[in-house]
Amino acid sequence: MKKFFVLMGIALLGSSLFAAEFPDVSISEVKALAKSKKAVIIDVNGSESYAQGHVPGALDYEAIAPKLADVLPKDKKTPIVAYCGNPKCQAYLSAARAAEKLGYKNVKHMPAGIAGWKEAGEKTEKGSKST
């Protein structure tokens, strides 16, 4: 039984470290970044979800993933914010890690996801074009 608790503790510690891989940003911070157009916001929920509603100005990761290096700005200090469905969703990591691999130094995560964005009463954009 003692081994079980030790393993559970290690697993919980590992998952908390994993969750902190990219700094979190709040809905209000993302709203300000979207309004200022000083960041690239990436929706990682898939093209169908993106078409139904996304953070204004966000890009559809499913559509841009193959050409991400061409879509992101040349300035590697540009804030990149990735989000997915909700706080439990980890899909954002694919976009965040891809941006980091390309050399971007200011990659963040909006843990509330699109569900939290909508619950906060924030407006979404609809449409299928992401670039």
JOSUL-V873154 format. One record per residue. N is the residue number from 1. RES is the residue in one small letter. BURIAL is I if it has 24 or more other C-alpha atoms within 12 Angstrom, else O. Layout:
n:N res:RES burial:BURIAL
n:N res:RES burial:BURIAL
This chain:
n:1 res:m burial:O
n:2 res:k burial:O
n:3 res:k burial:O
n:4 res:f burial:O
n:5 res:f burial:O
n:6 res:v burial:O
n:7 res:l burial:O
n:8 res:m burial:O
n:9 res:g burial:O
n:10 res:i burial:O
n:11 res:a burial:O
n:12 res:l burial:O
n:13 res:l burial:O
n:14 res:g burial:O
n:15 res:s burial:O
n:16 res:s burial:O
n:17 res:l burial:O
n:18 res:f burial:O
n:19 res:a burial:O
n:20 res:a burial:O
n:21 res:e burial:O
n:22 res:f burial:I
n:23 res:p burial:O
n:24 res:d burial:I
n:25 res:v burial:I
n:26 res:s burial:I
n:27 res:i burial:I
n:28 res:s burial:O
n:29 res:e burial:O
n:30 res:v burial:I
n:31 res:k burial:I
n:32 res:a burial:O
n:33 res:l burial:I
n:34 res:a burial:I
n:35 res:k burial:O
n:36 res:s burial:O
n:37 res:k burial:O
n:38 res:k burial:O
n:39 res:a burial:I
n:40 res:v burial:I
n:41 res:i burial:I
n:42 res:i burial:I
n:43 res:d burial:I
n:44 res:v burial:I
n:45 res:n burial:I
n:46 res:g burial:I
n:47 res:s burial:I
n:48 res:e burial:O
n:49 res:s burial:I
n:50 res:y burial:I
n:51 res:a burial:I
n:52 res:q burial:O
n:53 res:g burial:I
n:54 res:h burial:I
n:55 res:v burial:I
n:56 res:p burial:I
n:57 res:g burial:I
n:58 res:a burial:I
n:59 res:l burial:I
n:60 res:d burial:I
n:61 res:y burial:I
n:62 res:e burial:I
n:63 res:a burial:I
n:64 res:i burial:I
n:65 res:a burial:I
n:66 res:p burial:O
n:67 res:k burial:O
n:68 res:l burial:I
n:69 res:a burial:O
n:70 res:d burial:O
n:71 res:v burial:O
n:72 res:l burial:I
n:73 res:p burial:O
n:74 res:k burial:O
n:75 res:d burial:O
n:76 res:k burial:O
n:77 res:k burial:O
n:78 res:t burial:O
n:79 res:p burial:I
n:80 res:i burial:I
n:81 res:v burial:I
n:82 res:a burial:I
n:83 res:y burial:I
n:84 res:c burial:I
n:85 res:g burial:I
n:86 res:n burial:I
n:87 res:p burial:O
n:88 res:k burial:O
n:89 res:c burial:O
n:90 res:q burial:I
n:91 res:a burial:I
n:92 res:y burial:I
n:93 res:l burial:I
n:94 res:s burial:I
n:95 res:a burial:I
n:96 res:a burial:I
n:97 res:r burial:I
n:98 res:a burial:I
n:99 res:a burial:I
n:100 res:e burial:I
n:101 res:k burial:O
n:102 res:l burial:I
n:103 res:g burial:O
n:104 res:y burial:I
n:105 res:k burial:O
n:106 res:n burial:I
n:107 res:v burial:I
n:108 res:k burial:I
n:109 res:h burial:I
n:110 res:m burial:I
n:111 res:p burial:I
n:112 res:a burial:I
n:113 res:g burial:I
n:114 res:i burial:I
n:115 res:a burial:I
n:116 res:g burial:I
n:117 res:w burial:I
n:118 res:k burial:O
n:119 res:e burial:O
n:120 res:a burial:O
n:121 res:g burial:O
n:122 res:e burial:O
n:123 res:k burial:O
n:124 res:t burial:I
n:125 res:e burial:I
n:126 res:k burial:O
n:127 res:g burial:O
n:128 res:s burial:O
n:129 res:k burial:O
n:130 res:s burial:I
n:131 res:t burial:O
